[in-house]
Amino acid sequence: MSTSTNTTGMTFWKVLGVIAVALIALAVLGPLLEGLFWIALIALALYGGYMLFRSNKKSTPPTTY
């Protein structure tokens, strides 16, 4: 038996659907990841500043028994 010519049409629409879903996902996730990147960068800078501030404090020498 011969295959139906409709299968190539359906494959085209499936591929087009996958591409459309991927583009929509990138359109939504792109700005979200960009925002999270800047939040993480600021948090890292604050953490580094806190660690520098904490390292400059005069520490007490360890006691020996």
PDB file of N, CA, C and O in Angstrom:
ATOM      1  N   MET A   1       0.828  -1.188   0.000  1.00  0.00           N
ATOM      2  CA  MET A   1       0.000   0.000   0.000  1.00  0.00           C
ATOM      3  C   MET A   1       0.871   1.249   0.000  1.00  0.00           C
ATOM      4  O   MET A   1       1.966   1.254   0.563  1.00  0.00           O
ATOM      5  N   SER A   2       0.396   2.264  -0.611  1.00  0.00           N
ATOM      6  CA  SER A   2       1.154   3.511  -0.643  1.00  0.00           C
ATOM      7  C   SER A   2       0.794   4.369   0.568  1.00  0.00           C
ATOM      8  O   SER A   2      -0.310   4.294   1.107  1.00  0.00           O
ATOM      9  N   THR A   3       1.751   5.175   0.969  1.00  0.00           N
ATOM     10  CA  THR A   3       1.499   6.044   2.116  1.00  0.00           C
ATOM     11  C   THR A   3       0.709   7.258   1.676  1.00  0.00           C
ATOM     12  O   THR A   3       0.749   7.658   0.512  1.00  0.00           O
ATOM     13  N   SER A   4       0.011   7.819   2.593  1.00  0.00           N
ATOM     14  CA  SER A   4      -0.809   8.987   2.287  1.00  0.00           C
ATOM     15  C   SER A   4       0.075  10.218   2.128  1.00  0.00           C
ATOM     16  O   SER A   4       1.098  10.340   2.802  1.00  0.00           O
ATOM     17  N   THR A   5      -0.305  11.115   1.255  1.00  0.00           N
ATOM     18  CA  THR A   5       0.458  12.348   1.062  1.00  0.00           C
ATOM     19  C   THR A   5       0.214  13.333   2.193  1.00  0.00           C
ATOM     20  O   THR A   5       0.892  14.356   2.282  1.00  0.00           O
ATOM     21  N   ASN A   6      -0.743  13.035   3.052  1.00  0.00           N
ATOM     22  CA  ASN A   6      -1.067  13.923   4.169  1.00  0.00           C
ATOM     23  C   ASN A   6       0.001  13.876   5.255  1.00  0.00           C
ATOM     24  O   ASN A   6       0.110  14.816   6.043  1.00  0.00           O
ATOM     25  N   THR A   7       0.793  12.805   5.318  1.00  0.00           N
ATOM     26  CA  THR A   7       1.787  12.694   6.385  1.00  0.00           C
ATOM     27  C   THR A   7       2.881  13.752   6.248  1.00  0.00           C
ATOM     28  O   THR A   7       3.370  14.249   7.263  1.00  0.00           O
ATOM     29  N   THR A   8       3.275  14.106   5.044  1.00  0.00           N
ATOM     30  CA  THR A   8       4.297  15.142   4.888  1.00  0.00           C
ATOM     31  C   THR A   8       3.747  16.497   5.305  1.00  0.00           C
ATOM     32  O   THR A   8       4.474  17.321   5.859  1.00  0.00           O
ATOM     33  N   GLY A   9       2.483  16.727   5.044  1.00  0.00           N
ATOM     34  CA  GLY A   9       1.863  17.977   5.482  1.00  0.00           C
ATOM     35  C   GLY A   9       1.787  18.063   6.985  1.00  0.00           C
ATOM     36  O   GLY A   9       2.027  19.122   7.564  1.00  0.00           O
ATOM     37  N   MET A  10       1.456  16.958   7.621  1.00  0.00           N
ATOM     38  CA  MET A  10       1.382  16.938   9.084  1.00  0.00           C
ATOM     39  C   MET A  10       2.766  17.104   9.705  1.00  0.00           C
ATOM     40  O   MET A  10       2.901  17.754  10.742  1.00  0.00           O
ATOM     41  N   THR A  11       3.789  16.530   9.088  1.00  0.00           N
ATOM     42  CA  THR A  11       5.147  16.672   9.595  1.00  0.00           C
ATOM     43  C   THR A  11       5.582  18.127   9.534  1.00  0.00           C
ATOM     44  O   THR A  11       6.225  18.631  10.454  1.00  0.00           O
ATOM     45  N   PHE A  12       5.227  18.797   8.449  1.00  0.00           N
ATOM     46  CA  PHE A  12       5.559  20.211   8.318  1.00  0.00           C
ATOM     47  C   PHE A  12       4.934  21.016   9.442  1.00  0.00           C
ATOM     48  O   PHE A  12       5.597  21.863  10.040  1.00  0.00           O
ATOM     49  N   TRP A  13       3.658  20.761   9.738  1.00  0.00           N
ATOM     50  CA  TRP A  13       2.982  21.523  10.776  1.00  0.00           C
ATOM     51  C   TRP A  13       3.536  21.184  12.166  1.00  0.00           C
ATOM     52  O   TRP A  13       3.588  22.050  13.039  1.00  0.00           O
ATOM     53  N   LYS A  14       3.943  19.943  12.370  1.00  0.00           N
ATOM     54  CA  LYS A  14       4.558  19.579  13.657  1.00  0.00           C
ATOM     55  C   LYS A  14       5.876  20.310  13.847  1.00  0.00           C
ATOM     56  O   LYS A  14       6.143  20.841  14.925  1.00  0.00           O
ATOM     57  N   VAL A  15       6.699  20.342  12.809  1.00  0.00           N
ATOM     58  CA  VAL A  15       7.982  21.043  12.893  1.00  0.00           C
ATOM     59  C   VAL A  15       7.751  22.537  13.105  1.00  0.00           C
ATOM     60  O   VAL A  15       8.424  23.165  13.922  1.00  0.00           O
ATOM     61  N   LEU A  16       6.807  23.095  12.374  1.00  0.00           N
ATOM     62  CA  LEU A  16       6.487  24.512  12.533  1.00  0.00           C
ATOM     63  C   LEU A  16       5.968  24.798  13.938  1.00  0.00           C
ATOM     64  O   LEU A  16       6.290  25.835  14.518  1.00  0.00           O
ATOM     65  N   GLY A  17       5.176  23.895  14.483  1.00  0.00           N
ATOM     66  CA  GLY A  17       4.668  24.053  15.847  1.00  0.00           C
ATOM     67  C   GLY A  17       5.780  24.011  16.879  1.00  0.00           C
ATOM     68  O   GLY A  17       5.783  24.797  17.827  1.00  0.00           O
ATOM     69  N   VAL A  18       6.731  23.091  16.699  1.00  0.00           N
ATOM     70  CA  VAL A  18       7.859  22.996  17.626  1.00  0.00           C
ATOM     71  C   VAL A  18       8.702  24.267  17.571  1.00  0.00           C
ATOM     72  O   VAL A  18       9.127  24.779  18.607  1.00  0.00           O
ATOM     73  N   ILE A  19       8.943  24.773  16.371  1.00  0.00           N
ATOM     74  CA  ILE A  19       9.717  26.007  16.228  1.00  0.00           C
ATOM     75  C   ILE A  19       8.981  27.176  16.873  1.00  0.00           C
ATOM     76  O   ILE A  19       9.597  28.001  17.548  1.00  0.00           O
ATOM     77  N   ALA A  20       7.672  27.251  16.671  1.00  0.00           N
ATOM     78  CA  ALA A  20       6.883  28.328  17.267  1.00  0.00           C
ATOM     79  C   ALA A  20       6.916  28.263  18.791  1.00  0.00           C
ATOM     80  O   ALA A  20       7.068  29.290  19.453  1.00  0.00           O
ATOM     81  N   VAL A  21       6.776  27.073  19.345  1.00  0.00           N
ATOM     82  CA  VAL A  21       6.816  26.915  20.802  1.00  0.00           C
ATOM     83  C   VAL A  21       8.198  27.294  21.340  1.00  0.00           C
ATOM     84  O   VAL A  21       8.300  27.936  22.385  1.00  0.00           O
ATOM     85  N   ALA A  22       9.255  26.902  20.635  1.00  0.00           N
ATOM     86  CA  ALA A  22      10.611  27.245  21.074  1.00  0.00           C
ATOM     87  C   ALA A  22      10.831  28.756  21.045  1.00  0.00           C
ATOM     88  O   ALA A  22      11.442  29.308  21.960  1.00  0.00           O
ATOM     89  N   LEU A  23      10.339  29.428  20.005  1.00  0.00           N
ATOM     90  CA  LEU A  23      10.501  30.883  19.936  1.00  0.00           C
ATOM     91  C   LEU A  23       9.711  31.598  21.016  1.00  0.00           C
ATOM     92  O   LEU A  23      10.182  32.587  21.579  1.00  0.00           O
ATOM     93  N   ILE A  24       8.523  31.113  21.308  1.00  0.00           N
ATOM     94  CA  ILE A  24       7.721  31.715  22.378  1.00  0.00           C
ATOM     95  C   ILE A  24       8.401  31.493  23.727  1.00  0.00           C
ATOM     96  O   ILE A  24       8.432  32.397  24.562  1.00  0.00           O
ATOM     97  N   ALA A  25       8.944  30.298  23.942  1.00  0.00           N
ATOM     98  CA  ALA A  25       9.643  30.021  25.200  1.00  0.00           C
ATOM     99  C   ALA A  25      10.866  30.916  25.348  1.00  0.00           C
ATOM    100  O   ALA A  25      11.132  31.422  26.439  1.00  0.00           O
ATOM    101  N   LEU A  26      11.610  31.117  24.271  1.00  0.00           N
ATOM    102  CA  LEU A  26      12.770  32.011  24.342  1.00  0.00           C
ATOM    103  C   LEU A  26      12.353  33.454  24.583  1.00  0.00           C
ATOM    104  O   LEU A  26      13.041  34.193  25.287  1.00  0.00           O
ATOM    105  N   ALA A  27      11.235  33.856  24.004  1.00  0.00           N
ATOM    106  CA  ALA A  27      10.746  35.220  24.196  1.00  0.00           C
ATOM    107  C   ALA A  27      10.339  35.461  25.644  1.00  0.00           C
ATOM    108  O   ALA A  27      10.470  36.576  26.150  1.00  0.00           O
ATOM    109  N   VAL A  28       9.849  34.426  26.309  1.00  0.00           N
ATOM    110  CA  VAL A  28       9.439  34.560  27.709  1.00  0.00           C
ATOM    111  C   VAL A  28      10.637  34.397  28.634  1.00  0.00           C
ATOM    112  O   VAL A  28      10.801  35.173  29.575  1.00  0.00           O
ATOM    113  N   LEU A  29      11.474  33.398  28.378  1.00  0.00           N
ATOM    114  CA  LEU A  29      12.580  33.098  29.279  1.00  0.00           C
ATOM    115  C   LEU A  29      13.758  34.060  29.129  1.00  0.00           C
ATOM    116  O   LEU A  29      14.502  34.275  30.086  1.00  0.00           O
ATOM    117  N   GLY A  30      13.936  34.637  27.947  1.00  0.00           N
ATOM    118  CA  GLY A  30      15.061  35.546  27.730  1.00  0.00           C
ATOM    119  C   GLY A  30      15.085  36.714  28.695  1.00  0.00           C
ATOM    120  O   GLY A  30      16.075  36.886  29.407  1.00  0.00           O
ATOM    121  N   PRO A  31      14.031  37.528  28.749  1.00  0.00           N
ATOM    122  CA  PRO A  31      14.025  38.648  29.701  1.00  0.00           C
ATOM    123  C   PRO A  31      14.071  38.193  31.159  1.00  0.00           C
ATOM    124  O   PRO A  31      14.657  38.865  32.006  1.00  0.00           O
ATOM    125  N   LEU A  32      13.454  37.055  31.443  1.00  0.00           N
ATOM    126  CA  LEU A  32      13.476  36.537  32.810  1.00  0.00           C
ATOM    127  C   LEU A  32      14.897  36.185  33.237  1.00  0.00           C
ATOM    128  O   LEU A  32      15.321  36.538  34.337  1.00  0.00           O
ATOM    129  N   LEU A  33      15.633  35.493  32.373  1.00  0.00           N
ATOM    130  CA  LEU A  33      17.014  35.137  32.683  1.00  0.00           C
ATOM    131  C   LEU A  33      17.905  36.363  32.735  1.00  0.00           C
ATOM    132  O   LEU A  33      18.841  36.419  33.532  1.00  0.00           O
ATOM    133  N   GLU A  34      17.623  37.348  31.890  1.00  0.00           N
ATOM    134  CA  GLU A  34      18.418  38.574  31.920  1.00  0.00           C
ATOM    135  C   GLU A  34      18.210  39.310  33.239  1.00  0.00           C
ATOM    136  O   GLU A  34      19.167  39.821  33.820  1.00  0.00           O
ATOM    137  N   GLY A  35      16.984  39.368  33.711  1.00  0.00           N
ATOM    138  CA  GLY A  35      16.704  39.994  35.004  1.00  0.00           C
ATOM    139  C   GLY A  35      17.355  39.245  36.150  1.00  0.00           C
ATOM    140  O   GLY A  35      17.913  39.854  37.062  1.00  0.00           O
ATOM    141  N   LEU A  36      17.284  37.919  36.102  1.00  0.00           N
ATOM    142  CA  LEU A  36      17.907  37.116  37.153  1.00  0.00           C
ATOM    143  C   LEU A  36      19.422  37.259  37.134  1.00  0.00           C
ATOM    144  O   LEU A  36      20.061  37.204  38.185  1.00  0.00           O
ATOM    145  N   PHE A  37      20.002  37.440  35.956  1.00  0.00           N
ATOM    146  CA  PHE A  37      21.443  37.633  35.858  1.00  0.00           C
ATOM    147  C   PHE A  37      21.869  38.882  36.614  1.00  0.00           C
ATOM    148  O   PHE A  37      22.836  38.843  37.374  1.00  0.00           O
ATOM    149  N   TRP A  38      21.159  39.990  36.415  1.00  0.00           N
ATOM    150  CA  TRP A  38      21.533  41.231  37.096  1.00  0.00           C
ATOM    151  C   TRP A  38      21.296  41.149  38.593  1.00  0.00           C
ATOM    152  O   TRP A  38      22.076  41.699  39.371  1.00  0.00           O
ATOM    153  N   ILE A  39      20.233  40.472  39.013  1.00  0.00           N
ATOM    154  CA  ILE A  39      19.993  40.280  40.446  1.00  0.00           C
ATOM    155  C   ILE A  39      21.116  39.449  41.052  1.00  0.00           C
ATOM    156  O   ILE A  39      21.600  39.764  42.139  1.00  0.00           O
ATOM    157  N   ALA A  40      21.535  38.390  40.363  1.00  0.00           N
ATOM    158  CA  ALA A  40      22.620  37.548  40.861  1.00  0.00           C
ATOM    159  C   ALA A  40      23.934  38.319  40.895  1.00  0.00           C
ATOM    160  O   ALA A  40      24.732  38.135  41.815  1.00  0.00           O
ATOM    161  N   LEU A  41      24.170  39.177  39.909  1.00  0.00           N
ATOM    162  CA  LEU A  41      25.393  39.976  39.884  1.00  0.00           C
ATOM    163  C   LEU A  41      25.439  40.950  41.056  1.00  0.00           C
ATOM    164  O   LEU A  41      26.484  41.104  41.688  1.00  0.00           O
ATOM    165  N   ILE A  42      24.329  41.605  41.352  1.00  0.00           N
ATOM    166  CA  ILE A  42      24.267  42.525  42.488  1.00  0.00           C
ATOM    167  C   ILE A  42      24.433  41.762  43.796  1.00  0.00           C
ATOM    168  O   ILE A  42      25.137  42.225  44.694  1.00  0.00           O
ATOM    169  N   ALA A  43      23.800  40.607  43.914  1.00  0.00           N
ATOM    170  CA  ALA A  43      23.927  39.796  45.127  1.00  0.00           C
ATOM    171  C   ALA A  43      25.373  39.342  45.324  1.00  0.00           C
ATOM    172  O   ALA A  43      25.869  39.328  46.450  1.00  0.00           O
ATOM    173  N   LEU A  44      26.046  38.975  44.246  1.00  0.00           N
ATOM    174  CA  LEU A  44      27.443  38.561  44.341  1.00  0.00           C
ATOM    175  C   LEU A  44      28.328  39.723  44.775  1.00  0.00           C
ATOM    176  O   LEU A  44      29.242  39.537  45.578  1.00  0.00           O
ATOM    177  N   ALA A  45      28.068  40.919  44.254  1.00  0.00           N
ATOM    178  CA  ALA A  45      28.842  42.095  44.650  1.00  0.00           C
ATOM    179  C   ALA A  45      28.616  42.419  46.128  1.00  0.00           C
ATOM    180  O   ALA A  45      29.564  42.754  46.838  1.00  0.00           O
ATOM    181  N   LEU A  46      27.378  42.321  46.591  1.00  0.00           N
ATOM    182  CA  LEU A  46      27.094  42.576  48.008  1.00  0.00           C
ATOM    183  C   LEU A  46      27.763  41.536  48.901  1.00  0.00           C
ATOM    184  O   LEU A  46      28.313  41.870  49.950  1.00  0.00           O
ATOM    185  N   TYR A  47      27.715  40.290  48.483  1.00  0.00           N
ATOM    186  CA  TYR A  47      28.349  39.220  49.258  1.00  0.00           C
ATOM    187  C   TYR A  47      29.868  39.415  49.314  1.00  0.00           C
ATOM    188  O   TYR A  47      30.487  39.227  50.361  1.00  0.00           O
ATOM    189  N   GLY A  48      30.457  39.791  48.184  1.00  0.00           N
ATOM    190  CA  GLY A  48      31.897  40.040  48.171  1.00  0.00           C
ATOM    191  C   GLY A  48      32.270  41.218  49.054  1.00  0.00           C
ATOM    192  O   GLY A  48      33.277  41.171  49.760  1.00  0.00           O
ATOM    193  N   GLY A  49      31.465  42.274  49.019  1.00  0.00           N
ATOM    194  CA  GLY A  49      31.709  43.418  49.899  1.00  0.00           C
ATOM    195  C   GLY A  49      31.584  43.051  51.367  1.00  0.00           C
ATOM    196  O   GLY A  49      32.371  43.509  52.196  1.00  0.00           O
ATOM    197  N   TYR A  50      30.608  42.235  51.686  1.00  0.00           N
ATOM    198  CA  TYR A  50      30.438  41.790  53.065  1.00  0.00           C
ATOM    199  C   TYR A  50      31.635  40.948  53.518  1.00  0.00           C
ATOM    200  O   TYR A  50      32.114  41.098  54.641  1.00  0.00           O
ATOM    201  N   MET A  51      32.108  40.073  52.648  1.00  0.00           N
ATOM    202  CA  MET A  51      33.265  39.248  52.998  1.00  0.00           C
ATOM    203  C   MET A  51      34.521  40.110  53.176  1.00  0.00           C
ATOM    204  O   MET A  51      35.326  39.853  54.072  1.00  0.00           O
ATOM    205  N   LEU A  52      34.690  41.117  52.338  1.00  0.00           N
ATOM    206  CA  LEU A  52      35.832  42.025  52.515  1.00  0.00           C
ATOM    207  C   LEU A  52      35.720  42.795  53.818  1.00  0.00           C
ATOM    208  O   LEU A  52      36.712  42.957  54.529  1.00  0.00           O
ATOM    209  N   PHE A  53      34.535  43.268  54.138  1.00  0.00           N
ATOM    210  CA  PHE A  53      34.325  44.003  55.387  1.00  0.00           C
ATOM    211  C   PHE A  53      34.588  43.105  56.582  1.00  0.00           C
ATOM    212  O   PHE A  53      35.198  43.534  57.560  1.00  0.00           O
ATOM    213  N   ARG A  54      34.132  41.862  56.510  1.00  0.00           N
ATOM    214  CA  ARG A  54      34.316  40.933  57.620  1.00  0.00           C
ATOM    215  C   ARG A  54      35.780  40.534  57.791  1.00  0.00           C
ATOM    216  O   ARG A  54      36.228  40.283  58.910  1.00  0.00           O
ATOM    217  N   SER A  55      36.530  40.474  56.685  1.00  0.00           N
ATOM    218  CA  SER A  55      37.927  40.054  56.791  1.00  0.00           C
ATOM    219  C   SER A  55      38.808  41.161  57.366  1.00  0.00           C
ATOM    220  O   SER A  55      39.895  40.878  57.868  1.00  0.00           O
ATOM    221  N   ASN A  56      38.366  42.401  57.303  1.00  0.00           N
ATOM    222  CA  ASN A  56      39.165  43.503  57.829  1.00  0.00           C
ATOM    223  C   ASN A  56      39.014  43.689  59.332  1.00  0.00           C
ATOM    224  O   ASN A  56      39.798  44.423  59.935  1.00  0.00           O
ATOM    225  N   LYS A  57      38.045  43.057  59.944  1.00  0.00           N
ATOM    226  CA  LYS A  57      37.868  43.188  61.384  1.00  0.00           C
ATOM    227  C   LYS A  57      39.027  42.520  62.107  1.00  0.00           C
ATOM    228  O   LYS A  57      39.546  41.494  61.666  1.00  0.00           O
ATOM    229  N   LYS A  58      39.425  43.118  63.225  1.00  0.00           N
ATOM    230  CA  LYS A  58      40.529  42.551  63.999  1.00  0.00           C
ATOM    231  C   LYS A  58      40.026  41.288  64.699  1.00  0.00           C
ATOM    232  O   LYS A  58      39.087  41.336  65.493  1.00  0.00           O
ATOM    233  N   SER A  59      40.642  40.202  64.400  1.00  0.00           N
ATOM    234  CA  SER A  59      40.216  38.955  65.020  1.00  0.00           C
ATOM    235  C   SER A  59      41.045  38.709  66.277  1.00  0.00           C
ATOM    236  O   SER A  59      42.202  39.117  66.378  1.00  0.00           O
ATOM    237  N   THR A  60      40.427  38.047  67.205  1.00  0.00           N
ATOM    238  CA  THR A  60      41.132  37.722  68.456  1.00  0.00           C
ATOM    239  C   THR A  60      41.986  36.495  68.225  1.00  0.00           C
ATOM    240  O   THR A  60      41.563  35.569  67.533  1.00  0.00           O
ATOM    241  N   PRO A  61      43.188  36.472  68.797  1.00  0.00           N
ATOM    242  CA  PRO A  61      44.050  35.287  68.595  1.00  0.00           C
ATOM    243  C   PRO A  61      43.429  34.079  69.297  1.00  0.00           C
ATOM    244  O   PRO A  61      42.745  34.220  70.310  1.00  0.00           O
ATOM    245  N   PRO A  62      43.673  32.910  68.750  1.00  0.00           N
ATOM    246  CA  PRO A  62      43.101  31.706  69.382  1.00  0.00           C
ATOM    247  C   PRO A  62      43.747  31.467  70.740  1.00  0.00           C
ATOM    248  O   PRO A  62      44.941  31.695  70.934  1.00  0.00           O
ATOM    249  N   THR A  63      42.943  31.013  71.650  1.00  0.00           N
ATOM    250  CA  THR A  63      43.441  30.726  72.997  1.00  0.00           C
ATOM    251  C   THR A  63      44.028  29.318  73.034  1.00  0.00           C
ATOM    252  O   THR A  63      43.502  28.389  72.419  1.00  0.00           O
ATOM    253  N   THR A  64      45.126  29.184  73.768  1.00  0.00           N
ATOM    254  CA  THR A  64      45.723  27.858  73.923  1.00  0.00           C
ATOM    255  C   THR A  64      45.554  27.433  75.361  1.00  0.00           C
ATOM    256  O   THR A  64      45.648  28.255  76.272  1.00  0.00           O
ATOM    257  N   TYR A  65      45.314  26.200  75.562  1.00  0.00           N
ATOM    258  CA  TYR A  65      45.098  25.677  76.916  1.00  0.00           C
ATOM    259  C   TYR A  65      46.270  24.866  77.369  1.00  0.00           C
ATOM    260  O   TYR A  65      46.266  24.346  78.485  1.00  0.00           O
TER     261      TYR A  65
END
